[in-house]
Every structure is written in structure tokens, then in C-alpha cells.
């Protein structure tokens, strides 16, 4: 299945197919898909935001990909949303989905969140609110010193990132450096909500095998503490078995506050 070389970096512009990715990991949001990864992530994000404590004016999402799944649970709690991604393919896909003739409307995610919420939160009606709050879709390269390539951003109240840093960082040391870069864009007292897999080395999109960083829980927590964050919550899912599409053994949703 797929090539032997692990794809990364510029390969996302040539080998990553958003439609196949969505079909593989998002089409049916139930506990059977990829060991329940996406339901776990959405439930975890929903739990973080539903308290109402994680909120603010500006939210930055790092490495949005073709689906803004890490942003949708935050829509009622922020005013301005900035989406970013390394891949020109994903940025175009997002733009078309939000504003153009794209195939995706993310209804399955809104419907899933609707089931988790009380009737006072009409999630299915928040699609227009999401579109209205998105201020732009910007390039982002976490391996560069200036990760936004000269684009000026104000400091943010909330930063979200999901299934991104572990795909970008080639090793744990670089992961730690990325954490410090991200920290620069968050206000003191601001909130970081991060999703990653643990112990994975690859994931497939169709026949293409992409790199994933093998990182442990202790290494993740250490990197963010060194970057100036205090961990507020840690929600862990242990995967019962591996699948043909990926080899991670666990995933987490972590909420942190920037202290320094």
C-alpha cells in the first residue's frame, strides 16, 4: 500500500488529496472510523469550549487542513477567526468550501456537535456564522523562523491546532522550537487548545504515505511547559488496535494557558 518514502513538506502540495483525506477520516463520524479518532477529537474540543472559559476576540488556527474541525466548536466563543495552512491545495479547498463552489459544507461536523449539545446551541445553523467570522486563510510554514512569512497578525486570545505539528516537526527538538514560535502569537493568559496523535510514524491518504512524528505524552507536555504554558486539562484516547491507514497508539486534546 503506497510508496516506501514517507511524504512531508512540499509533498502536501503534490500528493495530498483533500477529498480522499475527508472520505477516509471524516465521512462517517462514528466510533468505528480510525479507532474513533475524529469523534474523540470533536468531543474533546467540544468539552473544552462548552465551559465558556476558553473565549476571546481573536482565534488563530494553525494548520487547518481541508476541514476546520478544530475551529467549529469555538465559533460561538470568538469573534474573529484566522485559518492557516502550509498547503496551497488545502487553502484553496478551504476557500472554495467556505466561499465558493466547493463540495464540502462540513455539515457532518455541525450535526455531530449538535448531538453533543443542549437545544440552546443550534450548531447546524452556525455555518454562516463561521463564514462571517473567518478573516482569511493564510500561508503557514512551521519550519521557518517567521512561520507566517511576513504576514502581520495581532496577538491572539485563543490558538487552536489539530493534527498539524506532529506532521510538520521532523523530531522532538523541532517540535519544542515550534511550540516556542507559536507562543509568540498568544496573549499572556491566552488559551492554547491542541490535538495530536501519540506514537505514530505515518498515515495514509489514498496510496500516499505521509510522515508523522513519534512523540510521547511526556515529551509533548515538556515542550509546551518549556514554551511557557500551564496545562489545564489533558484528555487521552488509547487506541485499541492499529489500522491500515495509520499506526498511532493514542491521541489527546490538551488545553493550556500561556503564563510567560
Rosetta blueprint (number, residue, H / E / L):
1 X L
2 X L
3 X L
4 X L
5 X L
6 X L
7 X E
8 X L
9 X L
10 X L
11 X H
12 X H
13 X H
14 X H
15 X L
16 X L
17 X L
18 X H
19 X H
20 X H
21 X H
22 X H
23 X H
24 X H
25 X H
26 X L
27 X L
28 X L
29 X L
30 X L
31 X L
32 X L
33 X H
34 X H
35 X H
36 X H
37 X H
38 X H
39 X H
40 X H
41 X H
42 X H
43 X H
44 X H
45 X H
46 X H
47 X H
48 X H
49 X H
50 X H
51 X L
52 X L
53 X L
54 X L
55 X L
56 X E
57 X E
58 X E
59 X E
60 X E
61 X E
62 X E
63 X L
64 X L
65 X L
66 X L
67 X L
68 X L
69 X H
70 X H
71 X H
72 X H
73 X L
74 X L
75 X H
76 X H
77 X H
78 X E
79 X E
80 X E
81 X E
82 X E
83 X E
84 X E
85 X E
86 X L
87 X L
88 X H
89 X H
90 X H
91 X H
92 X H
93 X H
94 X H
95 X H
96 X H
97 X H
98 X H
99 X H
100 X L
101 X L
102 X L
103 X L
104 X L
105 X L
106 X L
107 X H
108 X H
109 X H
110 X H
111 X H
112 X H
113 X H
114 X H
115 X H
116 X H
117 X L
118 X L
119 X L
120 X L
121 X L
122 X L
123 X H
124 X H
125 X H
126 X L
127 X H
128 X H
129 X H
130 X H
131 X H
132 X H
133 X H
134 X E
135 X E
136 X E
137 X E
138 X E
139 X E
140 X L
141 X L
142 X L
143 X L
144 X L
145 X L
146 X L
147 X L
148 X L
149 X L
150 X L
151 X L
152 X L
153 X L
154 X L
155 X L
156 X E
157 X E
158 X E
159 X E
160 X E
161 X E
162 X E
163 X L
164 X L
165 X H
166 X H
167 X H
168 X H
169 X L
170 X L
171 X L
172 X H
173 X H
174 X H
175 X H
176 X H
177 X H
178 X H
179 X H
180 X H
181 X H
182 X H
183 X H
184 X L
185 X L
186 X E
187 X E
188 X E
189 X E
190 X E
191 X E
192 X E
193 X E
194 X E
195 X E
196 X E
197 X E
198 X E
199 X L
200 X L
201 X L
202 X E
203 X E
204 X E
205 X E
206 X L
207 X L
208 X E
209 X E
210 X E
211 X E
212 X L
213 X L
214 X L
215 X L
216 X L
217 X H
218 X H
219 X H
220 X H
221 X H
222 X H
223 X H
224 X H
225 X H
226 X H
227 X L
228 X L
229 X E
230 X E
231 X E
232 X E
233 X E
234 X E
235 X E
236 X E
237 X E
238 X E
239 X L
240 X L
241 X L
242 X L
243 X L
244 X L
245 X L
246 X E
247 X L
248 X L
249 X L
250 X E
251 X E
252 X E
253 X E
254 X E
255 X E
256 X E
257 X E
258 X E
259 X L
260 X L
